[in-house]
Amino acid sequence: MQSTVQERLIHFIEYKNLSKNAFETTCNLSKRYVSNLKGIPGQRVIKKITLNFPELNISWLISGEGQMIKNTKTETDTDEPIFVEAETIAMESARAPILPTLIANRSDIDILDYIRKNAGEVERSRLIVLDTPIDLWHMVRDESLMPAFRIGDKVALLAYPKGEEKIIPGKLYAIDTCSNGLILRKLHPTEDGYIARSFNEATYPDFVITNSDIIRIYRVVFMGRSIV
């Protein structure tokens, strides 16, 4: 007999050696959410779970197919890019928007709000990630991430809810700032913000991003390079 979504979620929670309450607190879910779960979690809940437990295979959680934990060869918390065939065609509704260059460089807007309000006018990517929610794709446009990334490589971004950012020191994030628009850097938390570091440190030195300069932070959930 196939297990339910609730049973699979409880199995994952036990695998992580957590209580249901601890899982709910970590994901900012309501008390007894897990115990009361009857069907498939909504997109907002899936996003919270993905942000806090990126190793969980969401396709397995929803359908029961595949492995509970993502294959480490396709994990996204590595500095190495994952190569994806850009011919892959998805239904329009499944395609995440591509952040326009002019919008990425603007420092006077919340990029995610802009994308949502102008969804019908924004190009959508043919690159897809089946088991991970994505808010938008962003193209690498300088050499600050060399040698891990080349100009033209793409990163899939998932926005943290404001006030719920959980930054792992030294990992790559996208930061929407008031001063410089969207930037991609490895973050190291400080008392009032972050030290931002590139992969290409010889050309792009460290700098400080204060909390007051941050509009929104995105987790890099996928790294890809078109081969067409």
FIKOLZA-1660 file (N, C-alpha, C; in steps of 0.1 Angstrom, whole numbers, plus 5000, padded with zeros to 4 digits):
% residues 228
   i   px   py   pz ch aa at
   1 5008 4988 5000  A  M  N
   1 5000 5000 5000  A  M CA
   1 5009 5012 5000  A  M  C
   2 5006 5022 4991  A  Q  N
   2 5014 5034 4990  A  Q CA
   2 5012 5043 5001  A  Q  C
   3 5023 5049 5006  A  S  N
   3 5022 5058 5017  A  S CA
   3 5016 5071 5013  A  S  C
   4 5011 5079 5023  A  T  N
   4 5005 5092 5020  A  T CA
   4 5016 5103 5021  A  T  C
   5 5013 5115 5016  A  V  N
   5 5022 5126 5017  A  V CA
   5 5026 5129 5032  A  V  C
   6 5016 5128 5040  A  Q  N
   6 5018 5130 5054  A  Q CA
   6 5028 5120 5060  A  Q  C
   7 5025 5107 5057  A  E  N
   7 5034 5097 5062  A  E CA
   7 5048 5098 5056  A  E  C
   8 5050 5103 5044  A  R  N
   8 5063 5105 5038  A  R CA
   8 5070 5116 5045  A  R  C
   9 5062 5127 5048  A  L  N
   9 5068 5139 5055  A  L CA
   9 5073 5135 5069  A  L  C
  10 5065 5127 5076  A  I  N
  10 5068 5123 5089  A  I CA
  10 5081 5114 5089  A  I  C
  11 5082 5106 5078  A  H  N
  11 5094 5097 5077  A  H CA
  11 5106 5106 5075  A  H  C
  12 5105 5116 5067  A  F  N
  12 5116 5125 5065  A  F CA
  12 5120 5132 5078  A  F  C
  13 5110 5137 5086  A  I  N
  13 5112 5144 5098  A  I CA
  13 5120 5135 5108  A  I  C
  14 5115 5122 5109  A  E  N
  14 5122 5112 5117  A  E CA
  14 5136 5110 5113  A  E  C
  15 5138 5109 5099  A  Y  N
  15 5151 5107 5094  A  Y CA
  15 5161 5118 5098  A  Y  C
  16 5156 5131 5099  A  K  N
  16 5164 5142 5104  A  K CA
  16 5165 5143 5119  A  K  C
  17 5159 5133 5126  A  N  N
  17 5160 5133 5140  A  N CA
  17 5153 5145 5147  A  N  C
  18 5142 5150 5141  A  L  N
  18 5135 5161 5145  A  L CA
  18 5121 5157 5151  A  L  C
  19 5116 5165 5159  A  S  N
  19 5102 5163 5163  A  S CA
  19 5093 5171 5153  A  S  C
  20 5080 5168 5152  A  K  N
  20 5071 5175 5143  A  K CA
  20 5071 5190 5147  A  K  C
  21 5071 5193 5160  A  N  N
  21 5071 5207 5164  A  N CA
  21 5084 5214 5160  A  N  C
  22 5095 5207 5161  A  A  N
  22 5108 5214 5157  A  A CA
  22 5108 5216 5142  A  A  C
  23 5103 5207 5134  A  F  N
  23 5102 5208 5119  A  F CA
  23 5093 5220 5116  A  F  C
  24 5081 5221 5123  A  E  N
  24 5072 5232 5120  A  E CA
  24 5078 5245 5124  A  E  C
  25 5085 5246 5135  A  T  N
  25 5092 5258 5139  A  T CA
  25 5102 5262 5129  A  T  C
  26 5110 5253 5124  A  T  N
  26 5121 5256 5115  A  T CA
  26 5115 5261 5102  A  T  C
  27 5104 5256 5097  A  C  N
  27 5098 5260 5085  A  C CA
  27 5088 5271 5086  A  C  C
  28 5086 5276 5099  A  N  N
  28 5076 5286 5102  A  N CA
  28 5062 5282 5097  A  N  C
  29 5059 5270 5101  A  L  N
  29 5045 5265 5099  A  L CA
  29 5037 5265 5112  A  L  C
  30 5024 5265 5110  A  S  N
  30 5015 5265 5121  A  S CA
  30 5017 5253 5130  A  S  C
  31 5014 5254 5143  A  K  N
  31 5015 5243 5152  A  K CA
  31 5005 5232 5148  A  K  C
  32 5010 5219 5148  A  R  N
  32 5003 5207 5144  A  R CA
  32 5000 5207 5129  A  R  C
  33 5007 5215 5121  A  Y  N
  33 5005 5214 5107  A  Y CA
  33 5007 5200 5101  A  Y  C
  34 5018 5194 5105  A  V  N
  34 5021 5180 5101  A  V CA
  34 5010 5170 5104  A  V  C
  35 5006 5171 5117  A  S  N
  35 4996 5162 5122  A  S CA
  35 4983 5163 5115  A  S  C
  36 4980 5176 5110  A  N  N
  36 4967 5179 5104  A  N CA
  36 4968 5178 5088  A  N  C
  37 4979 5175 5083  A  L  N
  37 4981 5175 5068  A  L CA
  37 4973 5164 5062  A  L  C
  38 4964 5167 5053  A  K  N
  38 4955 5157 5046  A  K CA
  38 4959 5154 5032  A  K  C
  39 4964 5164 5025  A  G  N
  39 4967 5162 5011  A  G CA
  39 4981 5167 5007  A  G  C
  40 4983 5173 4996  A  I  N
  40 4995 5178 4991  A  I CA
  40 4997 5192 4997  A  I  C
  41 5008 5196 5003  A  P  N
  41 5011 5209 5008  A  P CA
  41 5010 5220 4997  A  P  C
  42 5005 5232 5000  A  G  N
  42 5004 5242 4991  A  G CA
  42 5018 5247 4986  A  G  C
  43 5019 5255 4976  A  Q  N
  43 5031 5260 4970  A  Q CA
  43 5039 5268 4980  A  Q  C
  44 5032 5276 4988  A  R  N
  44 5039 5284 4998  A  R CA
  44 5046 5275 5009  A  R  C
  45 5040 5264 5013  A  V  N
  45 5046 5255 5023  A  V CA
  45 5057 5248 5016  A  V  C
  46 5055 5243 5004  A  I  N
  46 5066 5236 4997  A  I CA
  46 5078 5245 4996  A  I  C
  47 5076 5258 4993  A  K  N
  47 5087 5267 4992  A  K CA
  47 5095 5268 5006  A  K  C
  48 5087 5269 5017  A  K  N
  48 5094 5270 5030  A  K CA
  48 5102 5257 5033  A  K  C
  49 5096 5246 5030  A  I  N
  49 5103 5233 5032  A  I CA
  49 5116 5232 5024  A  I  C
  50 5115 5236 5011  A  T  N
  50 5126 5236 5002  A  T CA
  50 5138 5245 5007  A  T  C
  51 5134 5257 5012  A  L  N
  51 5144 5266 5017  A  L CA
  51 5151 5261 5029  A  L  C
  52 5145 5254 5037  A  N  N
  52 5151 5249 5050  A  N CA
  52 5157 5235 5049  A  N  C
  53 5151 5227 5039  A  F  N
  53 5156 5213 5038  A  F CA
  53 5158 5210 5023  A  F  C
  54 5168 5217 5017  A  P  N
  54 5171 5215 5002  A  P CA
  54 5174 5201 4998  A  P  C
  55 5178 5192 5007  A  E  N
  55 5181 5179 5004  A  E CA
  55 5169 5170 5001  A  E  C
  56 5157 5174 5006  A  L  N
  56 5145 5167 5004  A  L CA
  56 5141 5167 4990  A  L  C
  57 5138 5155 4984  A  N  N
  57 5133 5154 4970  A  N CA
  57 5118 5157 4971  A  N  C
  58 5114 5168 4966  A  I  N
  58 5100 5172 4966  A  I CA
  58 5091 5163 4958  A  I  C
  59 5097 5158 4947  A  S  N
  59 5089 5149 4938  A  S CA
  59 5086 5136 4946  A  S  C
  60 5095 5131 4954  A  W  N
  60 5092 5119 4963  A  W CA
  60 5082 5123 4973  A  W  C
  61 5083 5134 4979  A  L  N
  61 5073 5138 4989  A  L CA
  61 5059 5138 4984  A  L  C
  62 5057 5144 4972  A  I  N
  62 5044 5145 4966  A  I CA
  62 5039 5132 4960  A  I  C
  63 5047 5125 4953  A  S  N
  63 5043 5113 4945  A  S CA
  63 5047 5100 4951  A  S  C
  64 5057 5100 4959  A  G  N
  64 5062 5087 4965  A  G CA
  64 5072 5081 4955  A  G  C
  65 5075 5087 4944  A  E  N
  65 5084 5081 4934  A  E CA
  65 5098 5086 4936  A  E  C
  66 5108 5077 4934  A  G  N
  66 5122 5081 4935  A  G CA
  66 5127 5080 4949  A  G  C
  67 5138 5087 4952  A  Q  N
  67 5144 5086 4965  A  Q CA
  67 5140 5098 4974  A  Q  C
  68 5140 5096 4987  A  M  N
  68 5137 5107 4996  A  M CA
  68 5147 5118 4996  A  M  C
  69 5160 5115 4995  A  I  N
  69 5170 5124 4995  A  I CA
  69 5176 5126 4981  A  I  C
  70 5178 5138 4977  A  K  N
  70 5183 5141 4963  A  K CA
  70 5196 5134 4961  A  K  C
  71 5199 5130 4949  A  N  N
  71 5212 5125 4945  A  N CA
  71 5222 5135 4948  A  N  C
  72 5233 5132 4955  A  T  N
  72 5243 5142 4958  A  T CA
  72 5250 5147 4946  A  T  C
  73 5249 5140 4934  A  K  N
  73 5255 5145 4922  A  K CA
  73 5247 5156 4916  A  K  C
  74 5235 5158 4920  A  T  N
  74 5227 5169 4915  A  T CA
  74 5224 5179 4926  A  T  C
  75 5231 5179 4937  A  E  N
  75 5228 5189 4947  A  E CA
  75 5233 5203 4942  A  E  C
  76 5227 5213 4948  A  T  N
  76 5230 5226 4943  A  T CA
  76 5238 5234 4953  A  T  C
  77 5243 5228 4964  A  D  N
  77 5251 5236 4973  A  D CA
  77 5266 5233 4971  A  D  C
  78 5269 5231 4958  A  T  N
  78 5283 5229 4954  A  T CA
  78 5287 5241 4945  A  T  C
  79 5300 5244 4944  A  D  N
  79 5304 5255 4935  A  D CA
  79 5304 5251 4921  A  D  C
  80 5303 5238 4918  A  E  N
  80 5304 5234 4904  A  E CA
  80 5290 5235 4897  A  E  C
  81 5290 5240 4885  A  P  N
  81 5277 5241 4878  A  P CA
  81 5271 5228 4873  A  P  C
  82 5258 5227 4873  A  I  N
  82 5252 5215 4867  A  I CA
  82 5247 5218 4853  A  I  C
  83 5250 5209 4844  A  F  N
  83 5247 5212 4830  A  F CA
  83 5233 5206 4826  A  F  C
  84 5226 5214 4819  A  V  N
  84 5212 5211 4816  A  V CA
  84 5210 5213 4801  A  V  C
  85 5203 5205 4795  A  E  N
  85 5200 5207 4781  A  E CA
  85 5189 5217 4779  A  E  C
  86 5192 5228 4772  A  A  N
  86 5182 5239 4771  A  A CA
  86 5171 5236 4761  A  A  C
  87 5172 5224 4754  A  E  N
  87 5161 5221 4745  A  E CA
  87 5148 5217 4752  A  E  C
  88 5150 5213 4765  A  T  N
  88 5139 5208 4773  A  T CA
  88 5127 5218 4772  A  T  C
  89 5116 5213 4768  A  I  N
  89 5104 5222 4767  A  I CA
  89 5094 5219 4778  A  I  C
  90 5090 5229 4785  A  A  N
  90 5080 5228 4795  A  A CA
  90 5068 5236 4792  A  A  C
  91 5057 5233 4797  A  M  N
  91 5045 5241 4796  A  M CA
  91 5048 5255 4801  A  M  C
  92 5042 5265 4795  A  E  N
  92 5044 5279 4798  A  E CA
  92 5043 5281 4813  A  E  C
  93 5032 5275 4819  A  S  N
  93 5030 5277 4833  A  S CA
  93 5041 5271 4842  A  S  C
  94 5049 5262 4837  A  A  N
  94 5060 5256 4845  A  A CA
  94 5073 5263 4843  A  A  C
  95 5073 5272 4834  A  R  N
  95 5086 5279 4831  A  R CA
  95 5088 5291 4841  A  R  C
  96 5099 5292 4847  A  A  N
  96 5102 5303 4856  A  A CA
  96 5106 5315 4848  A  A  C
  97 5103 5327 4852  A  P  N
  97 5107 5339 4845  A  P CA
  97 5122 5341 4845  A  P  C
  98 5127 5348 4835  A  I  N
  98 5141 5352 4834  A  I CA
  98 5142 5366 4837  A  I  C
  99 5151 5370 4846  A  L  N
  99 5152 5383 4851  A  L CA
  99 5159 5392 4840  A  L  C
 100 5152 5402 4835  A  P  N
 100 5158 5411 4825  A  P CA
 100 5170 5418 4830  A  P  C
 101 5180 5420 4822  A  T  N
 101 5192 5427 4827  A  T CA
 101 5190 5441 4832  A  T  C
 102 5182 5449 4826  A  L  N
 102 5179 5462 4831  A  L CA
 102 5172 5462 4844  A  L  C
 103 5164 5452 4847  A  I  N
 103 5157 5451 4860  A  I CA
 103 5167 5447 4870  A  I  C
 104 5176 5437 4867  A  A  N
 104 5186 5432 4876  A  A CA
 104 5195 5443 4881  A  A  C
 105 5197 5453 4873  A  N  N
 105 5206 5464 4877  A  N CA
 105 5200 5475 4884  A  N  C
 106 5187 5475 4885  A  R  N
 106 5180 5486 4891  A  R CA
 106 5180 5484 4907  A  R  C
 107 5183 5495 4913  A  S  N
 107 5184 5495 4928  A  S CA
 107 5172 5502 4935  A  S  C
 108 5162 5505 4927  A  D  N
 108 5151 5512 4933  A  D CA
 108 5138 5504 4934  A  D  C
 109 5139 5491 4932  A  I  N
 109 5128 5482 4932  A  I CA
 109 5131 5469 4939  A  I  C
 110 5120 5462 4943  A  D  N
 110 5121 5449 4948  A  D CA
 110 5119 5440 4935  A  D  C
 111 5129 5433 4931  A  I  N
 111 5129 5426 4919  A  I CA
 111 5118 5415 4918  A  I  C
 112 5116 5408 4929  A  L  N
 112 5106 5398 4929  A  L CA
 112 5092 5404 4928  A  L  C
 113 5089 5415 4934  A  D  N
 113 5077 5422 4933  A  D CA
 113 5074 5426 4918  A  D  C
 114 5085 5431 4912  A  Y  N
 114 5084 5436 4898  A  Y CA
 114 5081 5424 4889  A  Y  C
 115 5088 5412 4891  A  I  N
 115 5085 5401 4883  A  I CA
 115 5071 5396 4884  A  I  C
 116 5066 5396 4896  A  R  N
 116 5052 5391 4899  A  R CA
 116 5042 5401 4892  A  R  C
 117 5044 5414 4893  A  K  N
 117 5035 5423 4888  A  K CA
 117 5035 5424 4873  A  K  C
 118 5046 5420 4867  A  N  N
 118 5048 5421 4852  A  N CA
 118 5050 5407 4846  A  N  C
 119 5043 5397 4852  A  A  N
 119 5045 5383 4848  A  A CA
 119 5043 5381 4833  A  A  C
 120 5032 5388 4828  A  G  N
 120 5029 5385 4814  A  G CA
 120 5038 5391 4804  A  G  C
 121 5047 5400 4808  A  E  N
 121 5056 5407 4799  A  E CA
 121 5071 5402 4800  A  E  C
 122 5073 5392 4809  A  V  N
 122 5087 5387 4812  A  V CA
 122 5089 5374 4805  A  V  C
 123 5100 5373 4798  A  E  N
 123 5104 5360 4791  A  E CA
 123 5105 5349 4801  A  E  C
 124 5102 5337 4797  A  R  N
 124 5103 5326 4806  A  R CA
 124 5113 5315 4800  A  R  C
 125 5120 5309 4809  A  S  N
 125 5131 5300 4805  A  S CA
 125 5126 5287 4801  A  S  C
 126 5133 5281 4791  A  R  N
 126 5130 5267 4787  A  R CA
 126 5137 5257 4796  A  R  C
 127 5147 5262 4804  A  L  N
 127 5153 5253 4814  A  L CA
 127 5144 5251 4825  A  L  C
 128 5142 5239 4830  A  I  N
 128 5133 5236 4841  A  I CA
 128 5140 5227 4851  A  I  C
 129 5135 5228 4863  A  V  N
 129 5140 5219 4874  A  V CA
 129 5127 5213 4880  A  V  C
 130 5125 5200 4878  A  L  N
 130 5112 5194 4881  A  L CA
 130 5108 5193 4896  A  L  C
 131 5118 5192 4905  A  D  N
 131 5115 5189 4919  A  D CA
 131 5118 5201 4928  A  D  C
 132 5120 5212 4923  A  T  N
 132 5123 5224 4932  A  T CA
 132 5116 5236 4927  A  T  C
 133 5109 5243 4936  A  P  N
 133 5102 5256 4933  A  P CA
 133 5113 5266 4929  A  P  C
 134 5110 5274 4919  A  I  N
 134 5119 5285 4915  A  I CA
 134 5111 5298 4913  A  I  C
 135 5117 5309 4918  A  D  N
 135 5110 5322 4916  A  D CA
 135 5115 5328 4903  A  D  C
 136 5128 5327 4899  A  L  N
 136 5132 5333 4887  A  L CA
 136 5146 5327 4883  A  L  C
 137 5150 5329 4870  A  W  N
 137 5163 5326 4865  A  W CA
 137 5171 5339 4864  A  W  C
 138 5184 5338 4866  A  H  N
 138 5193 5350 4865  A  H CA
 138 5205 5346 4857  A  H  C
 139 5209 5354 4847  A  M  N
 139 5221 5350 4840  A  M CA
 139 5233 5357 4845  A  M  C
 140 5244 5349 4846  A  V  N
 140 5257 5355 4850  A  V CA
 140 5262 5364 4839  A  V  C
 141 5266 5377 4843  A  R  N
 141 5269 5386 4833  A  R CA
 141 5283 5393 4835  A  R  C
 142 5291 5387 4845  A  D  N
 142 5305 5392 4846  A  D CA
 142 5313 5380 4851  A  D  C
 143 5326 5383 4853  A  E  N
 143 5335 5372 4857  A  E CA
 143 5338 5371 4872  A  E  C
 144 5329 5376 4880  A  S  N
 144 5331 5376 4894  A  S CA
 144 5329 5361 4900  A  S  C
 145 5323 5352 4892  A  L  N
 145 5321 5339 4897  A  L CA
 145 5330 5329 4890  A  L  C
 146 5339 5334 4882  A  M  N
 146 5349 5325 4876  A  M CA
 146 5358 5319 4887  A  M  C
 147 5363 5307 4886  A  P  N
 147 5361 5298 4875  A  P CA
 147 5349 5289 4876  A  P  C
 148 5341 5290 4886  A  A  N
 148 5330 5281 4888  A  A CA
 148 5319 5284 4877  A  A  C
 149 5318 5297 4873  A  F  N
 149 5308 5301 4863  A  F CA
 149 5314 5309 4853  A  F  C
 150 5308 5308 4841  A  R  N
 150 5312 5316 4830  A  R CA
 150 5301 5326 4827  A  R  C
 151 5304 5337 4820  A  I  N
 151 5293 5346 4815  A  I CA
 151 5284 5338 4807  A  I  C
 152 5271 5340 4809  A  G  N
 152 5260 5333 4802  A  G CA
 152 5255 5321 4810  A  G  C
 153 5262 5316 4820  A  D  N
 153 5256 5306 4828  A  D CA
 153 5244 5311 4836  A  D  C
 154 5235 5302 4840  A  K  N
 154 5223 5306 4846  A  K CA
 154 5221 5300 4860  A  K  C
 155 5215 5308 4869  A  V  N
 155 5212 5303 4882  A  V CA
 155 5197 5305 4885  A  V  C
 156 5192 5295 4891  A  A  N
 156 5177 5295 4895  A  A CA
 156 5177 5299 4909  A  A  C
 157 5168 5309 4912  A  L  N
 157 5167 5316 4925  A  L CA
 157 5154 5313 4932  A  L  C
 158 5155 5312 4945  A  L  N
 158 5143 5310 4953  A  L CA
 158 5143 5320 4964  A  L  C
 159 5134 5329 4965  A  A  N
 159 5134 5340 4975  A  A CA
 159 5131 5335 4989  A  A  C
 160 5139 5340 4998  A  Y  N
 160 5136 5338 5012  A  Y CA
 160 5124 5347 5016  A  Y  C
 161 5115 5343 5024  A  P  N
 161 5105 5352 5030  A  P CA
 161 5113 5362 5038  A  P  C
 162 5109 5375 5038  A  K  N
 162 5117 5385 5045  A  K CA
 162 5116 5382 5060  A  K  C
 163 5128 5382 5066  A  G  N
 163 5129 5380 5080  A  G CA
 163 5131 5365 5084  A  G  C
 164 5131 5356 5073  A  E  N
 164 5133 5342 5075  A  E CA
 164 5146 5337 5068  A  E  C
 165 5155 5346 5065  A  E  N
 165 5167 5341 5058  A  E CA
 165 5176 5333 5068  A  E  C
 166 5181 5322 5062  A  K  N
 166 5190 5313 5069  A  K CA
 166 5202 5311 5061  A  K  C
 167 5212 5319 5064  A  I  N
 167 5224 5319 5055  A  I CA
 167 5235 5309 5061  A  I  C
 168 5240 5301 5052  A  I  N
 168 5251 5292 5055  A  I CA
 168 5264 5299 5051  A  I  C
 169 5273 5302 5060  A  P  N
 169 5285 5310 5057  A  P CA
 169 5293 5303 5046  A  P  C
 170 5296 5311 5036  A  G  N
 170 5305 5307 5025  A  G CA
 170 5297 5301 5013  A  G  C
 171 5284 5300 5014  A  K  N
 171 5276 5295 5003  A  K CA
 171 5272 5307 4994  A  K  C
 172 5268 5303 4981  A  L  N
 172 5265 5314 4972  A  L CA
 172 5250 5318 4973  A  L  C
 173 5248 5331 4973  A  Y  N
 173 5234 5336 4973  A  Y CA
 173 5233 5348 4964  A  Y  C
 174 5221 5351 4960  A  A  N
 174 5218 5363 4952  A  A CA
 174 5212 5373 4962  A  A  C
 175 5217 5386 4962  A  I  N
 175 5212 5396 4971  A  I CA
 175 5207 5408 4963  A  I  C
 176 5195 5411 4964  A  D  N
 176 5189 5423 4958  A  D CA
 176 5191 5435 4967  A  D  C
 177 5200 5444 4963  A  T  N
 177 5204 5455 4971  A  T CA
 177 5198 5469 4967  A  T  C
 178 5198 5478 4976  A  C  N
 178 5193 5492 4973  A  C CA
 178 5204 5499 4965  A  C  C
 179 5217 5495 4966  A  S  N
 179 5228 5503 4960  A  S CA
 179 5232 5498 4947  A  S  C
 180 5232 5484 4945  A  N  N
 180 5237 5479 4933  A  N CA
 180 5228 5469 4925  A  N  C
 181 5216 5468 4929  A  G  N
 181 5207 5459 4922  A  G CA
 181 5210 5445 4927  A  G  C
 182 5209 5435 4918  A  L  N
 182 5211 5421 4922  A  L CA
 182 5225 5417 4920  A  L  C
 183 5231 5411 4930  A  I  N
 183 5245 5406 4929  A  I CA
 183 5246 5391 4934  A  I  C
 184 5255 5384 4929  A  L  N
 184 5258 5370 4933  A  L CA
 184 5271 5369 4940  A  L  C
 185 5270 5365 4953  A  R  N
 185 5282 5364 4961  A  R CA
 185 5281 5353 4972  A  R  C
 186 5292 5348 4976  A  K  N
 186 5293 5340 4988  A  K CA
 186 5292 5349 5000  A  K  C
 187 5283 5345 5009  A  L  N
 187 5280 5354 5021  A  L CA
 187 5286 5349 5034  A  L  C
 188 5291 5358 5042  A  H  N
 188 5296 5355 5055  A  H CA
 188 5290 5365 5065  A  H  C
 189 5281 5360 5073  A  P  N
 189 5274 5369 5082  A  P CA
 189 5283 5377 5091  A  P  C
 190 5279 5390 5094  A  T  N
 190 5286 5398 5103  A  T CA
 190 5275 5404 5113  A  T  C
 191 5279 5412 5122  A  E  N
 191 5269 5417 5132  A  E CA
 191 5258 5425 5126  A  E  C
 192 5261 5433 5115  A  D  N
 192 5251 5442 5109  A  D CA
 192 5250 5439 5094  A  D  C
 193 5253 5427 5089  A  G  N
 193 5251 5425 5075  A  G CA
 193 5260 5413 5071  A  G  C
 194 5266 5414 5059  A  Y  N
 194 5274 5403 5054  A  Y CA
 194 5287 5407 5047  A  Y  C
 195 5297 5399 5048  A  I  N
 195 5309 5401 5039  A  I CA
 195 5305 5393 5026  A  I  C
 196 5307 5400 5015  A  A  N
 196 5303 5394 5002  A  A CA
 196 5316 5391 4995  A  A  C
 197 5318 5378 4991  A  R  N
 197 5330 5373 4984  A  R CA
 197 5327 5367 4971  A  R  C
 198 5335 5370 4961  A  S  N
 198 5334 5363 4948  A  S CA
 198 5343 5351 4947  A  S  C
 199 5341 5343 4936  A  F  N
 199 5350 5332 4934  A  F CA
 199 5363 5338 4928  A  F  C
 200 5362 5349 4921  A  N  N
 200 5374 5355 4914  A  N CA
 200 5379 5366 4923  A  N  C
 201 5385 5363 4934  A  E  N
 201 5388 5373 4944  A  E CA
 201 5399 5382 4940  A  E  C
 202 5408 5378 4931  A  A  N
 202 5419 5386 4926  A  A CA
 202 5414 5398 4919  A  A  C
 203 5403 5397 4912  A  T  N
 203 5397 5408 4904  A  T CA
 203 5386 5415 4911  A  T  C
 204 5378 5407 4919  A  Y  N
 204 5366 5412 4926  A  Y CA
 204 5368 5411 4941  A  Y  C
 205 5373 5421 4948  A  P  N
 205 5376 5420 4962  A  P CA
 205 5364 5419 4971  A  P  C
 206 5366 5415 4983  A  D  N
 206 5354 5414 4993  A  D CA
 206 5349 5428 4995  A  D  C
 207 5336 5429 4998  A  F  N
 207 5330 5441 5003  A  F CA
 207 5319 5438 5013  A  F  C
 208 5314 5448 5020  A  V  N
 208 5304 5446 5030  A  V CA
 208 5290 5450 5025  A  V  C
 209 5280 5442 5028  A  I  N
 209 5266 5445 5025  A  I CA
 209 5259 5447 5038  A  I  C
 210 5254 5459 5041  A  T  N
 210 5247 5461 5054  A  T CA
 210 5233 5456 5053  A  T  C
 211 5227 5453 5064  A  N  N
 211 5213 5448 5064  A  N CA
 211 5203 5459 5059  A  N  C
 212 5207 5472 5061  A  S  N
 212 5198 5483 5056  A  S CA
 212 5199 5484 5041  A  S  C
 213 5209 5478 5034  A  D  N
 213 5210 5479 5020  A  D CA
 213 5203 5467 5013  A  D  C
 214 5199 5457 5021  A  I  N
 214 5193 5445 5015  A  I CA
 214 5178 5446 5013  A  I  C
 215 5173 5444 5001  A  I  N
 215 5159 5443 4998  A  I CA
 215 5154 5429 5000  A  I  C
 216 5161 5420 4994  A  R  N
 216 5157 5406 4995  A  R CA
 216 5169 5397 4992  A  R  C
 217 5169 5385 4998  A  I  N
 217 5180 5375 4996  A  I CA
 217 5174 5363 4990  A  I  C
 218 5181 5357 4980  A  Y  N
 218 5176 5345 4973  A  Y CA
 218 5186 5334 4975  A  Y  C
 219 5181 5322 4977  A  R  N
 219 5190 5310 4977  A  R CA
 219 5192 5305 4963  A  R  C
 220 5204 5302 4959  A  V  N
 220 5207 5296 4946  A  V CA
 220 5204 5281 4947  A  V  C
 221 5193 5277 4941  A  V  N
 221 5188 5263 4942  A  V CA
 221 5193 5255 4930  A  V  C
 222 5198 5261 4920  A  F  N
 222 5202 5253 4908  A  F CA
 222 5212 5262 4900  A  F  C
 223 5222 5255 4895  A  M  N
 223 5232 5261 4886  A  M CA
 223 5232 5254 4873  A  M  C
 224 5231 5261 4862  A  G  N
 224 5230 5254 4849  A  G CA
 224 5238 5261 4838  A  G  C
 225 5241 5254 4828  A  R  N
 225 5248 5260 4816  A  R CA
 225 5241 5254 4804  A  R  C
 226 5236 5263 4795  A  S  N
 226 5230 5259 4783  A  S CA
 226 5240 5253 4774  A  S  C
 227 5237 5242 4766  A  I  N
 227 5246 5236 4757  A  I CA
 227 5242 5237 4743  A  I  C
 228 5232 5246 4740  A  V  N
 228 5228 5248 4726  A  V CA
 228 5232 5261 4722  A  V  C
% end
